[in-house]
Amino acid sequence: VIDIRKLTAQTGKFTFDPGYTSTASCESQITFIDGGEGTLLYRGYPIEQLAENTDFIETAYLLLEGELPTSEQCAEFRNNITYHTMVHEHFNKFFDGFRRDAHPMAIMCGAVGALSAFYHDSTDINDPQARKVAVHRMIAKMPTIAAMAYKYTVGQPFVYPRNDLGYTENFLNMCFSVPAEDYEINKTLADALDKIFILHMDHEQNASTSTVRLAGSSGANPFACIAAGIACLWGPAHGGANEAALNMLMEIGSVDKIPEYIGRAKDKSDPFRLMGFGHRVYKNYDPRAKVMQKASHEVLDAVGISDPLLDVAKELERIALEDEYFVEKKLYPNIDFYSGITLRAMGFPPSMFTPLFALARTVGWIAQWREMLEDPNQKIGRPRQIYTGAAKRDFVPMNQR
Ligand code: ACO
């Protein structure tokens, strides 16, 4: 057995903090969360006010530049993003290498990583102009790539970006427009999706953002860093929770089966957890979940459907919030609890929920990546470990084992 005290004396002292529950990895001016109060601020502005009063482009500018844009700044930024929405024509062929039934997140991990093979001219991280172009390219091309991933998996032809449309309208058009059929963009749906994107844009040092920063700390190019973030986001404990939450609501199916699932969530011998409940930082209601619940109603009204899963969700929330186990552990619905119902009503299959999250979070990832590079204290991320393996021993030849 290794003597840890002797080892730390040799290697210097360090903290042991599994899951980084109380370790700050960086300084940042982008996003503030007060988990006890249930507050989320982007550059000081409450998320509720931004979701109500701004659009995707305006909030993206705020996160990147630190201040709300003037109308001229906003128009210029909108123009820059619109200019970069296309992907290289050869990029289309890249998709043919994926299986028809690939998960869109699997496609996105590969396709976004491949951007560095197409856009060499914005991979020099030491050139501020190249960094700026990389930021614009990343934000502009994500909807195109996410829509292509969707079209590929449903076997429909890709739809090219339309620069006469707004950011979110263009994305809806690329996803749902089919040849020889008019697709009419529903303004309520486009506004609700825009709001959903704003809610997902940044969330300080979550697992995927930390992954982007860690990848970027070695000097890796921005496209490779975002691909790393996408891979991390895919997990069901993180961005994959929206898909998992909807699957869980479908499995529960009716209000009378809720007590059985609440019982399972509390049973420590059962690995089942209520998906869409709990958060590492929020020990109060997730402020994004409240906006999302309202958006759910707006979308369901706009499409004129009454989804029985919304009744299951509301009743599940009501019962869980009164249950001693959930109250004691401060487990409240998070943003993912209502987002699945909303996105489903818009026509997205569950497999597209996490790609939509990735699209929005790209703004936060790239803002944090740039902030990290501009930090004079920036160093390569290199955590330490507590070694618990075998003590030093001599090699044993195979015939003596
Ligand atoms: N259902 C039932 N019990 C839960 C749940 C849940 N959803 N979440 C946490 N708990 C319990 C744990 O079993 C644990 O109980 P214990 O103290 O008796 O062992 C306690 O609450 C603390 O849980 P941890 O896993 O230690 O908390 P942590 O902060 O590490 O995890 C997490 C947070 C991963 C979000 C967790 O709550 C979870 O798995 N939730 C479901 C998945 C989900 O909704 N993820 C989305 C997160 S938001 C986002 O990424 C956008």
Boltz pocket constraint, residues with backbone or C-beta under 6 A from the ligand:
constraints:
  - pocket:
      binder: B
      contacts: [[A, 19], [A, 236], [A, 237], [A, 238], [A, 239], [A, 241], [A, 265], [A, 266], [A, 272], [A, 273], [A, 274], [A, 275], [A, 276], [A, 277], [A, 278], [A, 279], [A, 280], [A, 281], [A, 329], [A, 331], [A, 334], [A, 335], [A, 336]]
      max_distance: 6.0
